[in-house]
Each structure stands twice: as C-alpha cells, then as structure tokens.
Amino acid sequence: MAKKISKRKQALLEKIDKNKNYSLSEAVATVKELKSAKFDETVEVALNLNVDPRHADQMIRSSVVLPHGTGKKVTVAVFAKGEKIDEAKEAGADIIGDDELLAQIQKGEINFDIVIATPDMMGVLGRVARILGPKGLMPNPKVGTVTPNIAQAVKNAKGGQVNFRTDKKGNIHAGIGKASFDAEKLEENLRTFINKINKLKPASAKGRYITNAALSLTMSPSVKMDTQELMEIK
C-alpha cells in the first residue's frame, strides 16, 4: 500500500518540475520557495560521484570554508598543550581539552561539534577514537583538524568550514547555508563547495564524475540539478 503524501509535501512537490535538471541558480531560487518549517531550515546539497571509495585514491575526504558560513553556531573543542592553549583561546575555541574532557568523552558526554588537535595530542585522543570516530568527530589531517596551526583551524571551524566524505556508494551530503540566506550568498557557497569537489576528482576516476546532484531544505523534497554545469565550475 502506497504511503499517503501529506498536504504539506504535496504542495511542495507541485512547485518542482521532477523532469527538469535545474541550473544552480534555478535550484537555489526554487529551494528558497520550499520553506515550510517553523525553524530556519538548512540548505542541503547531495551528490553522487562516480568513484569507488574502496580504493584509497578514490576515497574523497576533505573540507572547505564557505564564504558566507553555514548559519550554524559551532562549538569547537581543542586538544593542545602549552602556548597552543592560549592560541586556541584567543581564536575563540569553546572548550580546551584536558584529562577532564577526555573522561567526559569516555562517559559519552559530548557537547561539541568539532574537535581540533595538535599532532602531539593524537596519542592521547587515541584513547577515545572508538567513541569519536563513529560520530565523525575524530580529528583528521585531511580535513584540517589535526594541525599545528590551531588558531587558523579554530577560525575556519567557526567561520563556516564544512567537512565531507564519500560514503560506500560515493555519496556526499553537506549543509551549505540556511533558507534565510540571500540567494546570492547561497549560490556563492554552493559554487565554492562544488569547486572544491571538482578539484578533488581522482586521476583514476573514469567517466562522468558527478552522476547525480540535488538541492533541498531540511523538510523539503529535493530539486535535481544539472550535473554538466556543476562539473564545469572552476
């Protein structure tokens, strides 16, 4: 038995041409018209890439700082020693890691969105890798969260850094702003994100790189995007 579609969702579906591949600008404009929740919904991009993440050289994992931020308040925890602690504080870190924070994590008490660490602290963090790893919180040099430049990493995290990685099927999901953002800001954020994805195309990836792309809000149906246009973004 087919699941009944709610009146709200039906009304939103009527605003979308399901047979059309929207240009980036059209997709942003259309998605802004799909706002229906009482909260400020996140604008989410979903991509399917023609890569095989089982091969290390085709596992795409990185980060990008969006020019207009994500619209989300981010709580940053830092594990560092000595003068790096002062750098983290000055840069705006919310929590500075020590044995007490490590104990909280071991109890499952996680009250932060991003963990940043200096390389010399990774041995300590190894004790909670099994807890942080599955939540996507374990610091990693590929996304800039293991670095001696703590101040810059904290500023990036606070200023709109988005971390992303392909899943087993080559899918990537990311929030690139809020429904309340101006269309121009959303477009610039989305172009910046896609540009980063294109730069990361593995040399060993053959055929069409971006096979599917869609834009949506937290509570909305998705709008299909023109993948050819996206692959040409530089």
C-alpha positions as CSV (number, residue, x, y, z in Angstrom):
1,M,0.0,0.0,0.0
2,A,1.4,3.4,-1.1
3,K,2.2,5.8,1.7
4,K,-0.1,8.8,1.7
5,I,1.6,12.1,1.0
6,S,0.8,14.9,3.4
7,K,-0.8,18.0,2.1
8,R,2.3,20.0,3.0
9,K,4.6,17.7,1.0
10,Q,2.1,17.6,-1.9
11,A,2.0,21.4,-2.0
12,L,5.8,21.5,-2.1
13,L,6.1,18.8,-4.8
14,E,3.8,20.9,-7.0
15,K,6.5,23.7,-7.0
16,I,9.1,21.3,-8.5
17,D,9.4,20.0,-12.1
18,K,10.6,16.5,-11.4
19,N,11.5,16.0,-15.1
20,K,13.8,19.0,-15.1
21,N,17.5,19.3,-14.2
22,Y,17.7,22.8,-12.7
23,S,20.7,25.1,-13.2
24,L,22.5,26.1,-10.0
25,S,20.8,29.5,-9.8
26,E,17.3,28.0,-10.6
27,A,17.8,25.3,-7.9
28,V,18.7,27.8,-5.3
29,A,15.7,30.0,-6.2
30,T,13.3,27.1,-6.2
31,V,14.6,25.6,-2.9
32,K,14.1,29.0,-1.2
33,E,10.4,28.8,-2.2
34,L,10.1,25.4,-0.5
35,K,10.5,26.7,3.1
36,S,7.7,25.3,5.2
37,A,9.1,24.6,8.7
38,K,8.8,26.9,11.7
39,F,12.6,26.9,12.1
40,D,15.3,28.2,9.7
41,E,15.9,25.1,7.6
42,T,19.3,24.1,6.3
43,V,20.0,24.1,2.6
44,E,21.5,20.7,1.8
45,V,23.3,19.5,-1.3
46,A,23.6,15.8,-2.1
47,L,26.0,14.5,-4.7
48,N,26.7,11.1,-6.2
49,L,30.2,10.8,-7.5
50,N,31.5,8.2,-10.0
51,V,34.2,7.0,-7.6
52,D,34.9,3.7,-5.8
53,P,35.7,4.6,-2.2
54,R,37.0,1.0,-1.7
55,H,40.2,2.3,-3.4
56,A,42.2,4.6,-1.2
57,D,42.9,7.0,-4.1
58,Q,39.2,7.4,-4.8
59,M,38.0,8.0,-1.2
60,I,37.2,11.7,-1.1
61,R,37.5,13.3,2.3
62,S,38.3,17.0,2.8
63,S,36.9,20.3,4.0
64,V,36.0,23.7,2.6
65,V,35.4,27.1,4.2
66,L,32.2,28.6,2.8
67,P,32.5,32.4,2.1
68,H,29.2,33.1,3.9
69,G,29.4,30.5,6.6
70,T,26.8,27.8,7.3
71,G,24.5,29.7,9.5
72,K,25.1,27.2,12.3
73,K,26.7,28.0,15.6
74,V,29.6,25.6,16.0
75,T,31.0,24.5,19.4
76,V,34.8,23.8,19.0
77,A,36.8,21.6,21.3
78,V,40.6,21.8,21.2
79,F,43.3,19.4,22.5
80,A,46.6,21.2,22.8
81,K,49.5,21.9,25.2
82,G,51.4,24.9,26.3
83,E,51.3,28.1,24.2
84,K,48.9,26.4,21.8
85,I,46.2,26.5,24.5
86,D,46.5,30.3,24.5
87,E,46.3,30.4,20.7
88,A,43.1,28.3,20.9
89,K,41.5,30.6,23.5
90,E,42.3,33.8,21.5
91,A,40.9,32.2,18.3
92,G,37.6,31.5,20.1
93,A,37.7,27.9,21.0
94,D,34.8,26.9,23.3
95,I,36.4,24.0,25.1
96,I,40.1,23.4,25.7
97,G,40.8,19.7,26.1
98,D,42.4,18.1,29.1
99,D,42.1,14.9,31.1
100,E,38.7,16.0,32.5
101,L,37.3,16.4,28.9
102,L,38.8,13.1,27.9
103,A,37.0,11.5,30.9
104,Q,33.7,13.2,29.8
105,I,34.1,11.8,26.3
106,Q,34.7,8.3,27.7
107,K,31.4,8.6,29.6
108,G,29.7,9.5,26.3
109,E,29.2,13.2,27.3
110,I,29.8,15.0,24.0
111,N,28.9,18.7,24.0
112,F,30.8,20.0,20.9
113,D,30.5,19.8,17.1
114,I,34.2,19.7,16.1
115,V,37.4,18.5,17.7
116,I,40.7,20.1,16.7
117,A,44.1,18.8,17.9
118,T,47.8,19.5,17.6
119,P,49.7,16.5,16.2
120,D,51.4,15.8,19.6
121,M,47.9,15.2,21.2
122,M,46.8,12.5,18.8
123,G,48.3,9.8,21.0
124,V,46.0,10.9,23.9
125,L,43.0,11.1,21.7
126,G,43.6,7.6,20.5
127,R,42.0,6.5,23.8
128,V,38.6,7.8,22.7
129,A,38.9,7.1,18.9
130,R,36.3,4.4,19.2
131,I,33.8,7.0,20.6
132,L,34.7,10.0,18.4
133,G,35.3,8.0,15.1
134,P,31.8,6.7,14.5
135,K,30.4,10.2,15.2
136,G,32.7,11.8,12.6
137,L,34.4,13.8,15.3
138,M,37.9,12.2,15.4
139,P,40.4,14.8,14.2
140,N,41.9,14.1,10.8
141,P,44.7,16.0,8.9
142,K,42.7,15.6,5.6
143,V,40.0,18.0,6.9
144,G,42.5,20.3,8.7
145,T,41.5,19.3,12.2
146,V,45.0,17.9,13.1
147,T,47.3,20.8,12.7
148,P,50.0,22.8,14.5
149,N,48.2,26.0,13.3
150,I,45.4,25.8,15.9
151,A,44.3,29.4,15.6
152,Q,43.6,29.1,11.9
153,A,41.8,25.8,12.4
154,V,39.5,27.3,15.1
155,K,38.8,30.3,12.9
156,N,37.9,28.1,9.9
157,A,35.6,25.9,12.1
158,K,33.9,29.0,13.5
159,G,33.8,30.7,10.1
160,G,31.9,28.1,8.1
161,Q,34.1,25.1,7.5
162,V,32.3,22.1,6.1
163,N,33.8,18.7,6.4
164,F,32.7,16.0,4.0
165,R,33.5,12.5,2.8
166,T,32.1,9.9,0.4
167,D,30.1,7.0,1.8
168,K,30.4,3.5,0.4
169,K,28.3,4.3,-2.6
170,G,30.1,7.5,-3.5
171,N,27.5,9.9,-2.0
172,I,28.3,13.2,-0.3
173,H,25.9,15.3,1.8
174,A,26.6,18.8,3.2
175,G,24.8,21.8,4.5
176,I,25.7,24.9,2.6
177,G,23.7,27.6,4.4
178,K,20.2,28.4,5.7
179,A,16.9,29.1,4.0
180,S,17.0,32.7,5.3
181,F,20.3,33.4,3.4
182,D,20.1,35.6,0.3
183,A,20.0,33.6,-2.9
184,E,23.3,35.2,-3.9
185,K,25.1,34.0,-0.8
186,L,23.7,30.5,-1.2
187,E,24.8,30.4,-4.8
188,E,28.4,31.5,-3.8
189,N,28.5,29.0,-1.0
190,L,27.3,26.2,-3.3
191,R,29.8,27.2,-6.1
192,T,32.6,27.2,-3.6
193,F,31.6,23.7,-2.4
194,I,31.3,22.3,-5.9
195,N,34.6,23.9,-6.9
196,K,36.3,22.0,-4.1
197,I,34.6,18.7,-5.1
198,N,35.8,19.2,-8.7
199,K,39.4,19.9,-7.6
200,L,39.4,16.6,-5.7
201,K,38.5,14.5,-8.7
202,P,40.8,11.4,-8.6
203,A,43.0,10.9,-11.6
204,S,41.9,7.2,-11.6
205,A,38.1,8.1,-11.7
206,K,36.8,7.4,-15.2
207,G,33.6,8.6,-17.0
208,R,31.2,11.2,-15.7
209,Y,32.4,12.5,-12.4
210,I,29.2,13.9,-10.9
211,T,26.4,11.5,-11.8
212,N,23.6,13.0,-9.7
213,A,23.1,16.2,-7.8
214,A,20.2,17.6,-5.8
215,L,19.4,20.5,-3.5
216,S,16.8,20.5,-0.7
217,L,15.8,22.0,2.6
218,T,15.7,20.0,5.8
219,M,12.0,19.4,5.5
220,S,11.5,19.7,1.7
221,P,11.6,17.4,-1.3
222,S,14.8,17.7,-3.5
223,V,15.4,19.6,-6.7
224,K,17.5,17.8,-9.3
225,M,20.5,19.8,-10.6
226,D,22.3,20.0,-14.0
227,T,25.4,17.9,-13.3
228,Q,27.2,19.1,-16.5
229,E,27.0,22.7,-15.3
230,L,28.3,21.6,-11.9
231,M,31.3,19.8,-13.4
232,E,32.3,22.9,-15.3
233,I,32.5,25.1,-12.1
234,K,36.1,26.1,-11.5
